[in-house]
């Protein structure tokens, strides 16, 4: 899975915001603000990644166990799917 084209992550005043580009501006209903961890995962999803890839990256970057990382990633991916941001 990876982030759909037409969306970028921007740092604005210390916050991480998902910003639509081009034709997506019209269809995008709201701004999405990400935590530092969410921004880290977003960056990972700029390339095609599996959930296992994300778990490995998250546990290497943060002090979190595999089970917690897996559950948190499931929630994050679900939110991205609901917003139609990943393919």
PyMOL Python script that loads the backbone (N, CA, C, O; Angstrom):
from pymol import cmd

cmd.read_pdbstr("""\
ATOM      1  N   UNK A   1       0.834  -1.178   0.000  1.00  0.00           N
ATOM      2  CA  UNK A   1       0.000   0.000   0.000  1.00  0.00           C
ATOM      3  C   UNK A   1       0.874   1.235   0.000  1.00  0.00           C
ATOM      4  O   UNK A   1       2.010   1.219   0.473  1.00  0.00           O
ATOM      5  N   UNK A   2       0.315   2.310  -0.544  1.00  0.00           N
ATOM      6  CA  UNK A   2       1.050   3.563  -0.563  1.00  0.00           C
ATOM      7  C   UNK A   2       0.084   4.726  -0.668  1.00  0.00           C
ATOM      8  O   UNK A   2      -1.083   4.545  -1.014  1.00  0.00           O
ATOM      9  N   UNK A   3       0.574   5.920  -0.368  1.00  0.00           N
ATOM     10  CA  UNK A   3      -0.221   7.126  -0.440  1.00  0.00           C
ATOM     11  C   UNK A   3      -0.579   7.399  -1.903  1.00  0.00           C
ATOM     12  O   UNK A   3       0.266   7.272  -2.790  1.00  0.00           O
ATOM     13  N   UNK A   4      -1.831   7.773  -2.147  1.00  0.00           N
ATOM     14  CA  UNK A   4      -2.252   8.125  -3.498  1.00  0.00           C
ATOM     15  C   UNK A   4      -1.541   9.392  -3.939  1.00  0.00           C
ATOM     16  O   UNK A   4      -1.211  10.249  -3.119  1.00  0.00           O
ATOM     17  N   UNK A   5      -1.309   9.502  -5.225  1.00  0.00           N
ATOM     18  CA  UNK A   5      -0.723  10.725  -5.765  1.00  0.00           C
ATOM     19  C   UNK A   5      -1.717  11.870  -5.568  1.00  0.00           C
ATOM     20  O   UNK A   5      -2.931  11.669  -5.577  1.00  0.00           O
ATOM     21  N   UNK A   6      -1.176  13.064  -5.392  1.00  0.00           N
ATOM     22  CA  UNK A   6      -2.036  14.228  -5.245  1.00  0.00           C
ATOM     23  C   UNK A   6      -2.207  14.691  -3.811  1.00  0.00           C
ATOM     24  O   UNK A   6      -2.975  15.613  -3.537  1.00  0.00           O
ATOM     25  N   UNK A   7      -1.483  14.044  -2.885  1.00  0.00           N
ATOM     26  CA  UNK A   7      -1.523  14.446  -1.485  1.00  0.00           C
ATOM     27  C   UNK A   7      -0.094  14.511  -0.958  1.00  0.00           C
ATOM     28  O   UNK A   7       0.722  13.631  -1.232  1.00  0.00           O
ATOM     29  N   UNK A   8       0.192  15.554  -0.206  1.00  0.00           N
ATOM     30  CA  UNK A   8       1.520  15.708   0.395  1.00  0.00           C
ATOM     31  C   UNK A   8       1.378  16.060   1.865  1.00  0.00           C
ATOM     32  O   UNK A   8       0.334  16.537   2.310  1.00  0.00           O
ATOM     33  N   UNK A   9       2.432  15.819   2.598  1.00  0.00           N
ATOM     34  CA  UNK A   9       2.492  16.173   4.006  1.00  0.00           C
ATOM     35  C   UNK A   9       3.318  17.439   4.134  1.00  0.00           C
ATOM     36  O   UNK A   9       4.446  17.505   3.646  1.00  0.00           O
ATOM     37  N   UNK A  10       2.761  18.436   4.785  1.00  0.00           N
ATOM     38  CA  UNK A  10       3.450  19.708   4.982  1.00  0.00           C
ATOM     39  C   UNK A  10       3.565  19.990   6.477  1.00  0.00           C
ATOM     40  O   UNK A  10       2.643  19.711   7.243  1.00  0.00           O
ATOM     41  N   UNK A  11       4.695  20.539   6.878  1.00  0.00           N
ATOM     42  CA  UNK A  11       4.876  21.002   8.249  1.00  0.00           C
ATOM     43  C   UNK A  11       4.468  22.470   8.295  1.00  0.00           C
ATOM     44  O   UNK A  11       5.040  23.307   7.597  1.00  0.00           O
ATOM     45  N   UNK A  12       3.475  22.770   9.121  1.00  0.00           N
ATOM     46  CA  UNK A  12       2.966  24.131   9.244  1.00  0.00           C
ATOM     47  C   UNK A  12       2.856  24.475  10.728  1.00  0.00           C
ATOM     48  O   UNK A  12       2.083  23.861  11.464  1.00  0.00           O
ATOM     49  N   UNK A  13       3.635  25.456  11.151  1.00  0.00           N
ATOM     50  CA  UNK A  13       3.590  25.936  12.543  1.00  0.00           C
ATOM     51  C   UNK A  13       3.696  24.782  13.543  1.00  0.00           C
ATOM     52  O   UNK A  13       2.959  24.733  14.528  1.00  0.00           O
ATOM     53  N   UNK A  14       4.610  23.869  13.283  1.00  0.00           N
ATOM     54  CA  UNK A  14       4.846  22.759  14.203  1.00  0.00           C
ATOM     55  C   UNK A  14       3.859  21.608  14.085  1.00  0.00           C
ATOM     56  O   UNK A  14       3.930  20.656  14.861  1.00  0.00           O
ATOM     57  N   UNK A  15       2.943  21.678  13.132  1.00  0.00           N
ATOM     58  CA  UNK A  15       1.969  20.609  12.911  1.00  0.00           C
ATOM     59  C   UNK A  15       2.246  19.931  11.575  1.00  0.00           C
ATOM     60  O   UNK A  15       2.830  20.524  10.668  1.00  0.00           O
ATOM     61  N   UNK A  16       1.816  18.679  11.474  1.00  0.00           N
ATOM     62  CA  UNK A  16       1.938  17.910  10.233  1.00  0.00           C
ATOM     63  C   UNK A  16       0.557  17.851   9.592  1.00  0.00           C
ATOM     64  O   UNK A  16      -0.361  17.262  10.162  1.00  0.00           O
ATOM     65  N   UNK A  17       0.396  18.454   8.411  1.00  0.00           N
ATOM     66  CA  UNK A  17      -0.900  18.522   7.740  1.00  0.00           C
ATOM     67  C   UNK A  17      -0.854  17.848   6.380  1.00  0.00           C
ATOM     68  O   UNK A  17       0.084  18.057   5.609  1.00  0.00           O
ATOM     69  N   UNK A  18      -1.870  17.034   6.081  1.00  0.00           N
ATOM     70  CA  UNK A  18      -2.025  16.432   4.766  1.00  0.00           C
ATOM     71  C   UNK A  18      -2.721  17.464   3.885  1.00  0.00           C
ATOM     72  O   UNK A  18      -3.793  17.969   4.217  1.00  0.00           O
ATOM     73  N   UNK A  19      -2.086  17.763   2.753  1.00  0.00           N
ATOM     74  CA  UNK A  19      -2.574  18.816   1.859  1.00  0.00           C
ATOM     75  C   UNK A  19      -2.839  18.203   0.482  1.00  0.00           C
ATOM     76  O   UNK A  19      -1.979  17.515  -0.068  1.00  0.00           O
ATOM     77  N   UNK A  20      -4.035  18.452  -0.077  1.00  0.00           N
ATOM     78  CA  UNK A  20      -4.325  17.952  -1.427  1.00  0.00           C
ATOM     79  C   UNK A  20      -3.705  18.861  -2.479  1.00  0.00           C
ATOM     80  O   UNK A  20      -3.513  20.054  -2.246  1.00  0.00           O
ATOM     81  N   UNK A  21      -3.395  18.294  -3.630  1.00  0.00           N
ATOM     82  CA  UNK A  21      -2.850  19.047  -4.763  1.00  0.00           C
ATOM     83  C   UNK A  21      -3.759  18.866  -5.970  1.00  0.00           C
ATOM     84  O   UNK A  21      -4.493  17.882  -6.061  1.00  0.00           O
ATOM     85  N   UNK A  22      -3.709  19.812  -6.887  1.00  0.00           N
ATOM     86  CA  UNK A  22      -4.429  19.700  -8.152  1.00  0.00           C
ATOM     87  C   UNK A  22      -5.912  19.470  -7.989  1.00  0.00           C
ATOM     88  O   UNK A  22      -6.569  20.154  -7.204  1.00  0.00           O
ATOM     89  N   UNK A  23      -6.447  18.512  -8.725  1.00  0.00           N
ATOM     90  CA  UNK A  23      -7.889  18.248  -8.721  1.00  0.00           C
ATOM     91  C   UNK A  23      -8.390  17.717  -7.386  1.00  0.00           C
ATOM     92  O   UNK A  23      -9.590  17.771  -7.115  1.00  0.00           O
ATOM     93  N   UNK A  24      -7.501  17.208  -6.555  1.00  0.00           N
ATOM     94  CA  UNK A  24      -7.904  16.685  -5.250  1.00  0.00           C
ATOM     95  C   UNK A  24      -8.367  17.791  -4.306  1.00  0.00           C
ATOM     96  O   UNK A  24      -9.073  17.518  -3.335  1.00  0.00           O
ATOM     97  N   UNK A  25      -7.980  19.026  -4.578  1.00  0.00           N
ATOM     98  CA  UNK A  25      -8.369  20.143  -3.714  1.00  0.00           C
ATOM     99  C   UNK A  25      -9.890  20.249  -3.656  1.00  0.00           C
ATOM    100  O   UNK A  25     -10.452  20.507  -2.592  1.00  0.00           O
ATOM    101  N   UNK A  26     -10.549  20.057  -4.774  1.00  0.00           N
ATOM    102  CA  UNK A  26     -12.006  20.177  -4.843  1.00  0.00           C
ATOM    103  C   UNK A  26     -12.685  19.046  -4.079  1.00  0.00           C
ATOM    104  O   UNK A  26     -13.707  19.269  -3.432  1.00  0.00           O
ATOM    105  N   UNK A  27     -12.132  17.839  -4.145  1.00  0.00           N
ATOM    106  CA  UNK A  27     -12.752  16.669  -3.539  1.00  0.00           C
ATOM    107  C   UNK A  27     -12.416  16.492  -2.065  1.00  0.00           C
ATOM    108  O   UNK A  27     -13.094  15.737  -1.369  1.00  0.00           O
ATOM    109  N   UNK A  28     -11.406  17.157  -1.585  1.00  0.00           N
ATOM    110  CA  UNK A  28     -10.909  16.934  -0.231  1.00  0.00           C
ATOM    111  C   UNK A  28     -11.726  17.772   0.742  1.00  0.00           C
ATOM    112  O   UNK A  28     -11.701  19.001   0.675  1.00  0.00           O
ATOM    113  N   UNK A  29     -12.446  17.122   1.641  1.00  0.00           N
ATOM    114  CA  UNK A  29     -13.415  17.808   2.495  1.00  0.00           C
ATOM    115  C   UNK A  29     -12.802  18.464   3.727  1.00  0.00           C
ATOM    116  O   UNK A  29     -13.375  19.413   4.262  1.00  0.00           O
ATOM    117  N   UNK A  30     -11.658  17.984   4.188  1.00  0.00           N
ATOM    118  CA  UNK A  30     -11.098  18.556   5.406  1.00  0.00           C
ATOM    119  C   UNK A  30      -9.585  18.374   5.452  1.00  0.00           C
ATOM    120  O   UNK A  30      -9.014  17.558   4.729  1.00  0.00           O
ATOM    121  N   UNK A  31      -8.966  19.141   6.304  1.00  0.00           N
ATOM    122  CA  UNK A  31      -7.525  19.018   6.531  1.00  0.00           C
ATOM    123  C   UNK A  31      -7.310  17.873   7.520  1.00  0.00           C
ATOM    124  O   UNK A  31      -8.074  17.715   8.472  1.00  0.00           O
ATOM    125  N   UNK A  32      -6.287  17.092   7.292  1.00  0.00           N
ATOM    126  CA  UNK A  32      -5.946  16.016   8.216  1.00  0.00           C
ATOM    127  C   UNK A  32      -4.648  16.384   8.905  1.00  0.00           C
ATOM    128  O   UNK A  32      -3.636  16.643   8.255  1.00  0.00           O
ATOM    129  N   UNK A  33      -4.687  16.403  10.220  1.00  0.00           N
ATOM    130  CA  UNK A  33      -3.507  16.706  11.024  1.00  0.00           C
ATOM    131  C   UNK A  33      -2.966  15.390  11.572  1.00  0.00           C
ATOM    132  O   UNK A  33      -3.713  14.586  12.129  1.00  0.00           O
ATOM    133  N   UNK A  34      -1.663  15.177  11.409  1.00  0.00           N
ATOM    134  CA  UNK A  34      -1.027  13.942  11.872  1.00  0.00           C
ATOM    135  C   UNK A  34      -0.105  14.218  13.048  1.00  0.00           C
ATOM    136  O   UNK A  34       0.491  15.289  13.164  1.00  0.00           O
ATOM    137  N   UNK A  35      -0.008  13.226  13.909  1.00  0.00           N
ATOM    138  CA  UNK A  35       0.972  13.267  14.992  1.00  0.00           C
ATOM    139  C   UNK A  35       2.354  13.029  14.396  1.00  0.00           C
ATOM    140  O   UNK A  35       2.478  12.748  13.204  1.00  0.00           O
ATOM    141  N   UNK A  36       3.384  13.139  15.214  1.00  0.00           N
ATOM    142  CA  UNK A  36       4.742  12.839  14.741  1.00  0.00           C
ATOM    143  C   UNK A  36       4.823  11.401  14.229  1.00  0.00           C
ATOM    144  O   UNK A  36       5.452  11.135  13.204  1.00  0.00           O
ATOM    145  N   UNK A  37       4.187  10.480  14.944  1.00  0.00           N
ATOM    146  CA  UNK A  37       4.188   9.078  14.528  1.00  0.00           C
ATOM    147  C   UNK A  37       3.424   8.903  13.220  1.00  0.00           C
ATOM    148  O   UNK A  37       3.864   8.168  12.335  1.00  0.00           O
ATOM    149  N   UNK A  38       2.290   9.573  13.097  1.00  0.00           N
ATOM    150  CA  UNK A  38       1.521   9.524  11.853  1.00  0.00           C
ATOM    151  C   UNK A  38       2.312  10.070  10.686  1.00  0.00           C
ATOM    152  O   UNK A  38       2.274   9.515   9.588  1.00  0.00           O
ATOM    153  N   UNK A  39       3.032  11.161  10.920  1.00  0.00           N
ATOM    154  CA  UNK A  39       3.877  11.739   9.865  1.00  0.00           C
ATOM    155  C   UNK A  39       4.996  10.772   9.483  1.00  0.00           C
ATOM    156  O   UNK A  39       5.346  10.663   8.308  1.00  0.00           O
ATOM    157  N   UNK A  40       5.552  10.078  10.458  1.00  0.00           N
ATOM    158  CA  UNK A  40       6.592   9.079  10.188  1.00  0.00           C
ATOM    159  C   UNK A  40       6.024   7.973   9.299  1.00  0.00           C
ATOM    160  O   UNK A  40       6.646   7.587   8.309  1.00  0.00           O
ATOM    161  N   UNK A  41       4.842   7.466   9.655  1.00  0.00           N
ATOM    162  CA  UNK A  41       4.218   6.403   8.864  1.00  0.00           C
ATOM    163  C   UNK A  41       3.841   6.901   7.472  1.00  0.00           C
ATOM    164  O   UNK A  41       3.988   6.173   6.491  1.00  0.00           O
ATOM    165  N   UNK A  42       3.355   8.139   7.383  1.00  0.00           N
ATOM    166  CA  UNK A  42       3.020   8.727   6.080  1.00  0.00           C
ATOM    167  C   UNK A  42       4.255   8.712   5.178  1.00  0.00           C
ATOM    168  O   UNK A  42       4.181   8.332   4.010  1.00  0.00           O
ATOM    169  N   UNK A  43       5.387   9.131   5.738  1.00  0.00           N
ATOM    170  CA  UNK A  43       6.635   9.161   4.963  1.00  0.00           C
ATOM    171  C   UNK A  43       7.008   7.758   4.483  1.00  0.00           C
ATOM    172  O   UNK A  43       7.508   7.591   3.370  1.00  0.00           O
ATOM    173  N   UNK A  44       6.764   6.757   5.319  1.00  0.00           N
ATOM    174  CA  UNK A  44       7.045   5.377   4.918  1.00  0.00           C
ATOM    175  C   UNK A  44       6.169   4.975   3.733  1.00  0.00           C
ATOM    176  O   UNK A  44       6.598   4.223   2.859  1.00  0.00           O
ATOM    177  N   UNK A  45       4.933   5.486   3.716  1.00  0.00           N
ATOM    178  CA  UNK A  45       3.968   5.110   2.683  1.00  0.00           C
ATOM    179  C   UNK A  45       4.137   5.884   1.381  1.00  0.00           C
ATOM    180  O   UNK A  45       3.331   5.725   0.464  1.00  0.00           O
ATOM    181  N   UNK A  46       5.156   6.708   1.283  1.00  0.00           N
ATOM    182  CA  UNK A  46       5.462   7.328  -0.007  1.00  0.00           C
ATOM    183  C   UNK A  46       5.944   6.281  -0.993  1.00  0.00           C
ATOM    184  O   UNK A  46       5.847   6.470  -2.205  1.00  0.00           O
ATOM    185  N   UNK A  47       6.460   5.183  -0.478  1.00  0.00           N
ATOM    186  CA  UNK A  47       6.837   4.021  -1.284  1.00  0.00           C
ATOM    187  C   UNK A  47       5.882   2.889  -0.919  1.00  0.00           C
ATOM    188  O   UNK A  47       5.312   2.884   0.172  1.00  0.00           O
ATOM    189  N   UNK A  48       5.709   1.948  -1.810  1.00  0.00           N
ATOM    190  CA  UNK A  48       4.821   0.818  -1.553  1.00  0.00           C
ATOM    191  C   UNK A  48       5.363   0.003  -0.384  1.00  0.00           C
ATOM    192  O   UNK A  48       6.492  -0.484  -0.435  1.00  0.00           O
ATOM    193  N   UNK A  49       4.563  -0.147   0.667  1.00  0.00           N
ATOM    194  CA  UNK A  49       4.983  -0.872   1.874  1.00  0.00           C
ATOM    195  C   UNK A  49       3.896  -1.843   2.306  1.00  0.00           C
ATOM    196  O   UNK A  49       2.708  -1.614   2.079  1.00  0.00           O
ATOM    197  N   UNK A  50       4.319  -2.917   2.924  1.00  0.00           N
ATOM    198  CA  UNK A  50       3.380  -3.838   3.557  1.00  0.00           C
ATOM    199  C   UNK A  50       3.206  -3.414   5.012  1.00  0.00           C
ATOM    200  O   UNK A  50       3.959  -2.589   5.529  1.00  0.00           O
ATOM    201  N   UNK A  51       2.210  -3.986   5.652  1.00  0.00           N
ATOM    202  CA  UNK A  51       2.025  -3.702   7.079  1.00  0.00           C
ATOM    203  C   UNK A  51       3.264  -4.148   7.854  1.00  0.00           C
ATOM    204  O   UNK A  51       3.693  -3.466   8.785  1.00  0.00           O
ATOM    205  N   UNK A  52       3.828  -5.266   7.480  1.00  0.00           N
ATOM    206  CA  UNK A  52       5.019  -5.772   8.163  1.00  0.00           C
ATOM    207  C   UNK A  52       6.181  -4.785   8.035  1.00  0.00           C
ATOM    208  O   UNK A  52       6.931  -4.574   8.988  1.00  0.00           O
ATOM    209  N   UNK A  53       6.324  -4.182   6.852  1.00  0.00           N
ATOM    210  CA  UNK A  53       7.355  -3.155   6.656  1.00  0.00           C
ATOM    211  C   UNK A  53       7.141  -1.994   7.621  1.00  0.00           C
ATOM    212  O   UNK A  53       8.091  -1.480   8.210  1.00  0.00           O
ATOM    213  N   UNK A  54       5.881  -1.588   7.776  1.00  0.00           N
ATOM    214  CA  UNK A  54       5.560  -0.470   8.662  1.00  0.00           C
ATOM    215  C   UNK A  54       5.840  -0.813  10.118  1.00  0.00           C
ATOM    216  O   UNK A  54       6.367   0.014  10.862  1.00  0.00           O
ATOM    217  N   UNK A  55       5.491  -2.026  10.525  1.00  0.00           N
ATOM    218  CA  UNK A  55       5.757  -2.463  11.903  1.00  0.00           C
ATOM    219  C   UNK A  55       7.255  -2.455  12.165  1.00  0.00           C
ATOM    220  O   UNK A  55       7.699  -1.972  13.207  1.00  0.00           O
ATOM    221  N   UNK A  56       8.025  -2.975  11.248  1.00  0.00           N
ATOM    222  CA  UNK A  56       9.483  -3.002  11.401  1.00  0.00           C
ATOM    223  C   UNK A  56      10.046  -1.586  11.512  1.00  0.00           C
ATOM    224  O   UNK A  56      10.880  -1.314  12.376  1.00  0.00           O
ATOM    225  N   UNK A  57       9.597  -0.698  10.649  1.00  0.00           N
ATOM    226  CA  UNK A  57      10.089   0.684  10.669  1.00  0.00           C
ATOM    227  C   UNK A  57       9.695   1.390  11.964  1.00  0.00           C
ATOM    228  O   UNK A  57      10.510   2.092  12.563  1.00  0.00           O
ATOM    229  N   UNK A  58       8.453   1.205  12.394  1.00  0.00           N
ATOM    230  CA  UNK A  58       7.962   1.882  13.594  1.00  0.00           C
ATOM    231  C   UNK A  58       8.681   1.401  14.854  1.00  0.00           C
ATOM    232  O   UNK A  58       9.043   2.209  15.709  1.00  0.00           O
ATOM    233  N   UNK A  59       8.885   0.094  14.967  1.00  0.00           N
ATOM    234  CA  UNK A  59       9.569  -0.429  16.155  1.00  0.00           C
ATOM    235  C   UNK A  59      11.050  -0.067  16.162  1.00  0.00           C
ATOM    236  O   UNK A  59      11.663   0.025  17.226  1.00  0.00           O
ATOM    237  N   UNK A  60      11.626   0.140  14.978  1.00  0.00           N
ATOM    238  CA  UNK A  60      13.030   0.566  14.908  1.00  0.00           C
ATOM    239  C   UNK A  60      13.180   2.042  15.276  1.00  0.00           C
ATOM    240  O   UNK A  60      14.192   2.445  15.850  1.00  0.00           O
ATOM    241  N   UNK A  61      12.167   2.846  14.941  1.00  0.00           N
ATOM    242  CA  UNK A  61      12.239   4.293  15.160  1.00  0.00           C
ATOM    243  C   UNK A  61      11.781   4.711  16.561  1.00  0.00           C
ATOM    244  O   UNK A  61      12.320   5.653  17.143  1.00  0.00           O
ATOM    245  N   UNK A  62      10.785   4.003  17.093  1.00  0.00           N
ATOM    246  CA  UNK A  62      10.185   4.378  18.375  1.00  0.00           C
ATOM    247  C   UNK A  62      10.307   3.235  19.373  1.00  0.00           C
ATOM    248  O   UNK A  62      10.472   2.074  18.998  1.00  0.00           O
ATOM    249  N   UNK A  63      10.224   3.584  20.628  1.00  0.00           N
ATOM    250  CA  UNK A  63      10.282   2.595  21.707  1.00  0.00           C
ATOM    251  C   UNK A  63       8.887   2.001  21.902  1.00  0.00           C
ATOM    252  O   UNK A  63       8.163   2.370  22.826  1.00  0.00           O
ATOM    253  N   UNK A  64       8.526   1.072  21.011  1.00  0.00           N
ATOM    254  CA  UNK A  64       7.205   0.451  21.032  1.00  0.00           C
ATOM    255  C   UNK A  64       7.354  -1.026  20.678  1.00  0.00           C
ATOM    256  O   UNK A  64       8.181  -1.392  19.843  1.00  0.00           O
ATOM    257  N   UNK A  65       6.542  -1.873  21.321  1.00  0.00           N
ATOM    258  CA  UNK A  65       6.617  -3.306  21.026  1.00  0.00           C
ATOM    259  C   UNK A  65       5.837  -3.625  19.754  1.00  0.00           C
ATOM    260  O   UNK A  65       5.024  -2.820  19.299  1.00  0.00           O
ATOM    261  N   UNK A  66       6.080  -4.766  19.199  1.00  0.00           N
ATOM    262  CA  UNK A  66       5.496  -5.167  17.918  1.00  0.00           C
ATOM    263  C   UNK A  66       3.972  -5.212  17.970  1.00  0.00           C
ATOM    264  O   UNK A  66       3.313  -4.767  17.030  1.00  0.00           O
ATOM    265  N   UNK A  67       3.405  -5.740  19.046  1.00  0.00           N
ATOM    266  CA  UNK A  67       1.950  -5.859  19.153  1.00  0.00           C
ATOM    267  C   UNK A  67       1.286  -4.481  19.168  1.00  0.00           C
ATOM    268  O   UNK A  67       0.298  -4.261  18.468  1.00  0.00           O
ATOM    269  N   UNK A  68       1.821  -3.562  19.959  1.00  0.00           N
ATOM    270  CA  UNK A  68       1.269  -2.209  20.025  1.00  0.00           C
ATOM    271  C   UNK A  68       1.428  -1.502  18.685  1.00  0.00           C
ATOM    272  O   UNK A  68       0.501  -0.846  18.210  1.00  0.00           O
ATOM    273  N   UNK A  69       2.601  -1.637  18.079  1.00  0.00           N
ATOM    274  CA  UNK A  69       2.840  -1.020  16.772  1.00  0.00           C
ATOM    275  C   UNK A  69       1.845  -1.541  15.743  1.00  0.00           C
ATOM    276  O   UNK A  69       1.298  -0.762  14.963  1.00  0.00           O
ATOM    277  N   UNK A  70       1.607  -2.831  15.735  1.00  0.00           N
ATOM    278  CA  UNK A  70       0.688  -3.444  14.779  1.00  0.00           C
ATOM    279  C   UNK A  70      -0.730  -2.902  14.952  1.00  0.00           C
ATOM    280  O   UNK A  70      -1.392  -2.571  13.969  1.00  0.00           O
ATOM    281  N   UNK A  71      -1.192  -2.810  16.186  1.00  0.00           N
ATOM    282  CA  UNK A  71      -2.539  -2.293  16.451  1.00  0.00           C
ATOM    283  C   UNK A  71      -2.649  -0.820  16.059  1.00  0.00           C
ATOM    284  O   UNK A  71      -3.643  -0.408  15.462  1.00  0.00           O
ATOM    285  N   UNK A  72      -1.638  -0.036  16.392  1.00  0.00           N
ATOM    286  CA  UNK A  72      -1.651   1.390  16.042  1.00  0.00           C
ATOM    287  C   UNK A  72      -1.634   1.593  14.525  1.00  0.00           C
ATOM    288  O   UNK A  72      -2.310   2.480  14.005  1.00  0.00           O
ATOM    289  N   UNK A  73      -0.871   0.781  13.835  1.00  0.00           N
ATOM    290  CA  UNK A  73      -0.802   0.865  12.369  1.00  0.00           C
ATOM    291  C   UNK A  73      -2.149   0.496  11.758  1.00  0.00           C
ATOM    292  O   UNK A  73      -2.592   1.134  10.803  1.00  0.00           O
ATOM    293  N   UNK A  74      -2.804  -0.533  12.304  1.00  0.00           N
ATOM    294  CA  UNK A  74      -4.139  -0.900  11.810  1.00  0.00           C
ATOM    295  C   UNK A  74      -5.098   0.294  11.900  1.00  0.00           C
ATOM    296  O   UNK A  74      -5.839   0.568  10.956  1.00  0.00           O
ATOM    297  N   UNK A  75      -5.081   0.995  13.022  1.00  0.00           N
ATOM    298  CA  UNK A  75      -5.952   2.164  13.207  1.00  0.00           C
ATOM    299  C   UNK A  75      -5.587   3.269  12.223  1.00  0.00           C
ATOM    300  O   UNK A  75      -6.469   3.890  11.630  1.00  0.00           O
ATOM    301  N   UNK A  76      -4.301   3.517  12.049  1.00  0.00           N
ATOM    302  CA  UNK A  76      -3.831   4.562  11.137  1.00  0.00           C
ATOM    303  C   UNK A  76      -4.233   4.247   9.699  1.00  0.00           C
ATOM    304  O   UNK A  76      -4.742   5.116   8.991  1.00  0.00           O
ATOM    305  N   UNK A  77      -4.009   3.024   9.274  1.00  0.00           N
ATOM    306  CA  UNK A  77      -4.349   2.607   7.911  1.00  0.00           C
ATOM    307  C   UNK A  77      -5.856   2.702   7.688  1.00  0.00           C
ATOM    308  O   UNK A  77      -6.294   3.112   6.613  1.00  0.00           O
ATOM    309  N   UNK A  78      -6.643   2.333   8.674  1.00  0.00           N
ATOM    310  CA  UNK A  78      -8.099   2.420   8.557  1.00  0.00           C
ATOM    311  C   UNK A  78      -8.533   3.868   8.332  1.00  0.00           C
ATOM    312  O   UNK A  78      -9.401   4.134   7.501  1.00  0.00           O
ATOM    313  N   UNK A  79      -7.939   4.792   9.060  1.00  0.00           N
ATOM    314  CA  UNK A  79      -8.274   6.212   8.891  1.00  0.00           C
ATOM    315  C   UNK A  79      -7.879   6.707   7.498  1.00  0.00           C
ATOM    316  O   UNK A  79      -8.616   7.473   6.876  1.00  0.00           O
ATOM    317  N   UNK A  80      -6.719   6.269   7.012  1.00  0.00           N
ATOM    318  CA  UNK A  80      -6.302   6.656   5.659  1.00  0.00           C
ATOM    319  C   UNK A  80      -7.242   6.089   4.615  1.00  0.00           C
ATOM    320  O   UNK A  80      -7.548   6.761   3.630  1.00  0.00           O
ATOM    321  N   UNK A  81      -7.709   4.853   4.814  1.00  0.00           N
ATOM    322  CA  UNK A  81      -8.668   4.244   3.877  1.00  0.00           C
ATOM    323  C   UNK A  81      -9.994   4.997   3.894  1.00  0.00           C
ATOM    324  O   UNK A  81     -10.591   5.240   2.846  1.00  0.00           O
ATOM    325  N   UNK A  82     -10.449   5.363   5.087  1.00  0.00           N
ATOM    326  CA  UNK A  82     -11.717   6.103   5.195  1.00  0.00           C
ATOM    327  C   UNK A  82     -11.623   7.438   4.470  1.00  0.00           C
ATOM    328  O   UNK A  82     -12.607   7.902   3.895  1.00  0.00           O
ATOM    329  N   UNK A  83     -10.451   8.058   4.492  1.00  0.00           N
ATOM    330  CA  UNK A  83     -10.241   9.340   3.811  1.00  0.00           C
ATOM    331  C   UNK A  83      -9.857   9.142   2.343  1.00  0.00           C
ATOM    332  O   UNK A  83      -9.654  10.116   1.619  1.00  0.00           O
ATOM    333  N   UNK A  84      -9.759   7.888   1.904  1.00  0.00           N
ATOM    334  CA  UNK A  84      -9.406   7.535   0.520  1.00  0.00           C
ATOM    335  C   UNK A  84      -8.045   8.115   0.128  1.00  0.00           C
ATOM    336  O   UNK A  84      -7.892   8.720  -0.933  1.00  0.00           O
ATOM    337  N   UNK A  85      -7.061   7.915   1.014  1.00  0.00           N
ATOM    338  CA  UNK A  85      -5.715   8.452   0.795  1.00  0.00           C
ATOM    339  C   UNK A  85      -4.673   7.411   0.411  1.00  0.00           C
ATOM    340  O   UNK A  85      -3.545   7.767   0.070  1.00  0.00           O
ATOM    341  N   UNK A  86      -5.034   6.125   0.463  1.00  0.00           N
ATOM    342  CA  UNK A  86      -4.056   5.103   0.100  1.00  0.00           C
ATOM    343  C   UNK A  86      -4.613   4.203  -0.991  1.00  0.00           C
ATOM    344  O   UNK A  86      -5.822   4.038  -1.157  1.00  0.00           O
ATOM    345  N   UNK A  87      -3.662   3.627  -1.728  1.00  0.00           N
ATOM    346  CA  UNK A  87      -4.044   2.679  -2.780  1.00  0.00           C
ATOM    347  C   UNK A  87      -3.468   1.328  -2.469  1.00  0.00           C
ATOM    348  O   UNK A  87      -3.669   0.381  -3.229  1.00  0.00           O
TER     349      UNK A  87
END
""", "prot")
cmd.dss("prot")
cmd.show_as("cartoon", "prot")
cmd.util.cbc("prot")
cmd.orient("prot")
